[in-house]
Amino acid sequence: MKARIVKPQELVLYYPKENEKIAEVLKRLDVPVRLLSDSELEQTVAECLQGGQKELESTVSERLPEAFLLFSGVAEKRFQTVLNELRPAAPHLIKAVVTQHNSSWKVSELFEELCRERESLGVHQK
């Protein structure tokens, strides 16, 4: 009997923060997006992935200081294309790929860990 590997559905969890350019890039590339609200930051990544897709709309988010993207099920070639298109629009964007390890983390905890890593590595220092 062969094992069947089920690929996760392509989806990007997006926490918007005053950067319409990010939304424009995602929309232009037809990337499926799940827009995260402030209240969803205390849910796990897995819980947020189970929620329905939301339209990219003008949303004011208050809780996190900057935009945040979490990629799930995006094929490597497409992932690189999206990153290349996002780089000019948001060169210091905090982003990650959903993994088995981080899917049980609260979204806010994952964001904070990525900020700590960025600071300790000196990445994107202005």
DRENSEMAR-445559 format. One record per residue (C-alpha): x, y, z; residue in one letter. Coordinates in steps of 0.25 Angstrom, whole numbers, plus 5000, padded with zeros to 4 digits. Each point is the difference from the previous one (the first is absolute). Layout:
<recs>
[[X; Y; Z]; 'a']
...
</recs>
This chain:
<recs>
[[5000; 5000; 5000]; 'm']
[[5006; 5014; 4996]; 'k']
[[4999; 5011; 5010]; 'a']
[[4993; 5012; 4995]; 'r']
[[5006; 5013; 5003]; 'i']
[[4990; 5011; 5000]; 'v']
[[5005; 5014; 4997]; 'k']
[[4994; 5012; 5008]; 'p']
[[4992; 5010; 4993]; 'q']
[[5008; 5012; 4995]; 'e']
[[4997; 5011; 5010]; 'l']
[[5006; 5013; 5006]; 'v']
[[4996; 5005; 5014]; 'l']
[[5002; 5015; 4999]; 'y']
[[5000; 5010; 5011]; 'y']
[[4999; 5013; 4993]; 'p']
[[5007; 5013; 5005]; 'k']
[[4999; 5012; 4992]; 'e']
[[5006; 4995; 4988]; 'n']
[[4991; 4999; 4988]; 'e']
[[5011; 4996; 4991]; 'k']
[[5001; 4986; 5007]; 'i']
[[4985; 4998; 4997]; 'a']
[[5002; 5005; 4986]; 'e']
[[5011; 4989; 4997]; 'v']
[[4992; 4989; 5006]; 'l']
[[4987; 5004; 4992]; 'k']
[[5008; 5001; 4987]; 'r']
[[5007; 4986; 5002]; 'l']
[[4986; 4994; 5003]; 'd']
[[5005; 4995; 5014]; 'v']
[[4989; 4994; 5009]; 'p']
[[5000; 5009; 5013]; 'v']
[[4994; 4998; 5013]; 'r']
[[5000; 5014; 5006]; 'l']
[[5003; 5000; 5015]; 'l']
[[4993; 5009; 5010]; 's']
[[5006; 5005; 5013]; 'd']
[[4991; 4990; 5008]; 's']
[[5006; 4988; 4992]; 'e']
[[5014; 5003; 5005]; 'l']
[[4997; 4991; 5012]; 'e']
[[4996; 4988; 4992]; 'q']
[[5009; 4990; 4995]; 't']
[[5006; 5000; 4986]; 'v']
[[4992; 4987; 4997]; 'a']
[[4987; 5006; 5005]; 'e']
[[5002; 5012; 4991]; 'c']
[[5003; 4991; 4988]; 'l']
[[4986; 4993; 5002]; 'q']
[[4993; 5013; 4999]; 'g']
[[4994; 5005; 4987]; 'g']
[[5007; 5009; 4990]; 'q']
[[4997; 5015; 5002]; 'k']
[[5000; 5010; 4989]; 'e']
[[5012; 5010; 5000]; 'l']
[[4993; 5012; 5005]; 'e']
[[5005; 5013; 5006]; 's']
[[5002; 4996; 5015]; 't']
[[5006; 5007; 5011]; 'v']
[[5008; 4991; 5009]; 's']
[[5005; 5005; 5013]; 'e']
[[5006; 4989; 5009]; 'r']
[[5013; 4997; 4992]; 'l']
[[5010; 5011; 4996]; 'p']
[[5002; 4995; 4986]; 'e']
[[4994; 4991; 4989]; 'a']
[[5002; 4985; 5001]; 'f']
[[4998; 4988; 4990]; 'l']
[[5000; 4985; 5003]; 'l']
[[5001; 4992; 4987]; 'f']
[[4993; 4986; 5000]; 's']
[[5000; 4990; 4989]; 'g']
[[5007; 5009; 4990]; 'v']
[[5009; 4993; 4990]; 'a']
[[5014; 5004; 5000]; 'e']
[[5001; 5006; 4986]; 'k']
[[4987; 5008; 5003]; 'r']
[[5005; 5004; 5014]; 'f']
[[5013; 5006; 4994]; 'q']
[[4991; 5007; 4990]; 't']
[[4992; 5006; 5011]; 'v']
[[5012; 5004; 5008]; 'l']
[[5007; 5007; 4988]; 'n']
[[4987; 5008; 4998]; 'e']
[[4999; 5004; 5014]; 'l']
[[5014; 5004; 5003]; 'r']
[[4999; 5014; 4993]; 'p']
[[4986; 5002; 5006]; 'a']
[[5004; 4996; 5014]; 'a']
[[5015; 4998; 5002]; 'p']
[[5000; 4998; 5015]; 'h']
[[4987; 4991; 5000]; 'l']
[[4999; 4989; 5011]; 'i']
[[4996; 4987; 4994]; 'k']
[[5001; 4985; 5002]; 'a']
[[4996; 4987; 4995]; 'v']
[[4990; 4992; 5008]; 'v']
[[5007; 4987; 5005]; 't']
[[4996; 4988; 5009]; 'q']
[[5007; 5007; 5011]; 'h']
[[4994; 5014; 4999]; 'n']
[[4986; 4996; 4997]; 's']
[[4997; 4998; 5015]; 's']
[[5005; 5014; 5004]; 'w']
[[4991; 5012; 5002]; 'k']
[[5002; 5010; 4988]; 'v']
[[5004; 5011; 5010]; 's']
[[5011; 4990; 5006]; 'e']
[[5005; 4997; 4986]; 'l']
[[5001; 5014; 4996]; 'f']
[[5008; 5004; 5013]; 'e']
[[5009; 4988; 4998]; 'e']
[[5003; 5005; 4986]; 'l']
[[5003; 5014; 5005]; 'c']
[[5009; 4995; 5010]; 'r']
[[5008; 4992; 4989]; 'e']
[[5000; 5012; 4991]; 'r']
[[5006; 5008; 5011]; 'e']
[[5010; 4990; 5005]; 's']
[[5005; 4998; 4986]; 'l']
[[5001; 5014; 4997]; 'g']
[[4991; 4998; 4987]; 'v']
[[4993; 5012; 4994]; 'h']
[[5007; 5010; 5010]; 'q']
[[4998; 5014; 4995]; 'k']
</recs>
